[in-house]
Amino acid sequence: MRVLVAGASGALGTRLVARLIERGHEVVGTYRSPGHGDRVGGLGAKAVQLDLLDARAVLDVVSQAQPEAIVHQATALAQASFGRNLDRTFAETNRLRTTGTDALVAAAQTVRVPRLVAQSFAPYRYERAGTPVKTEHDALDTHPPASARQTFAAMDHLDETVTRAGGIALRYGGFYGDSDPATERGLLGPIRKRRYPIIDDGAGMMCFVHLDDAATATALAVEHGGAGIFNIVDDEPAPMREWVPFVAQLLGVKPPRHVPMWVAATIAGREPAAMLGSCRGASNALARRELGWELRYPSWRQGFAAAYGTGQTGS
């Protein structure tokens, strides 16, 4: 197929372009920042500069490319400053997930593109009640922290808009697998500096996916077609008390601090602390069954060790 990948120069986008080409597809990859075209073109794709927030430009690019599938991987996290206010951190990405998604869906419908796949997110989103690991059919959290409401709403908008248009929303786990600035600022850096404490008993769940595995799942979703939502996460959703010390050990830094909920609430805010302390994981069973997805790194233990380890693999 001819596949248009929006956000082809990002951490996942570059891997996806390479994977699609390996699988015999022709790729048109869009990028926004000047200078990123060579990165896309060097992978074997046709590089096109595009502002996804410009609906007219989006329609022009889709009309010219005449793709048989569109993949929405555009985010704006490379230069984001991670802090306690998620809506501030994700403001531009939220626009890409709302206005950008609307532009792509409208263009796809106008040009009659039959397949659409878009990047969504699984961690923190499921209702913080009941079982610790959730499926795509479980309810989402309807009461996110005030500082994350716009971010949750943007992800909900993407899920609903894409699936209503007959496409697939992929709820990825937390990405890892390289040393890009976003991974460093949001994950590795805080753990190195002991600024990623274990809250209360550390029961809050997180789910991860290696970028290579995410790219494979996305290529399979493009080929699968149809409408639906899939959790794209590894086999082992993990409580904070397990994965944070593991990463600290791999990085060769001091173990994380343990703080009670009231201390975490003082530092991060009551609602964000409560969310981190009680969030649920996500199951990948549907994606493995329906997409035929096989992971190179079934567990974050293997993946983190391969990406950031110094020979220590933990237990």
Secondary structure, DSSP 4 states (H G I P E B T S, - for coil): -EEEEETTTSHHHHHHHHHHHHTT-EEEEEE-STT-HHHHHTTTSEEEE--TT-HHHHHHHHHHH--SEEEE-----TT----S-HHHHTHHHHHIIIIIHHHHHHHHHHHT--EEEEEEE-TTTB-SSS-SEE-TTSPBPS---GGGHHHHHHHHHHHHHHHHTT-EEEEE-EEESS--HHHIIIIIHHHHTT-SPEETT---EE-EEEHHHHHHHHHHHHHH-SSEEEEE--S--EEHHHHHHHHHHHHT-PPPPEE-HHHHHHHH-HHHHHHHHH--EE--HHHHHHH----S-SSHHHHHHHHH-SS----
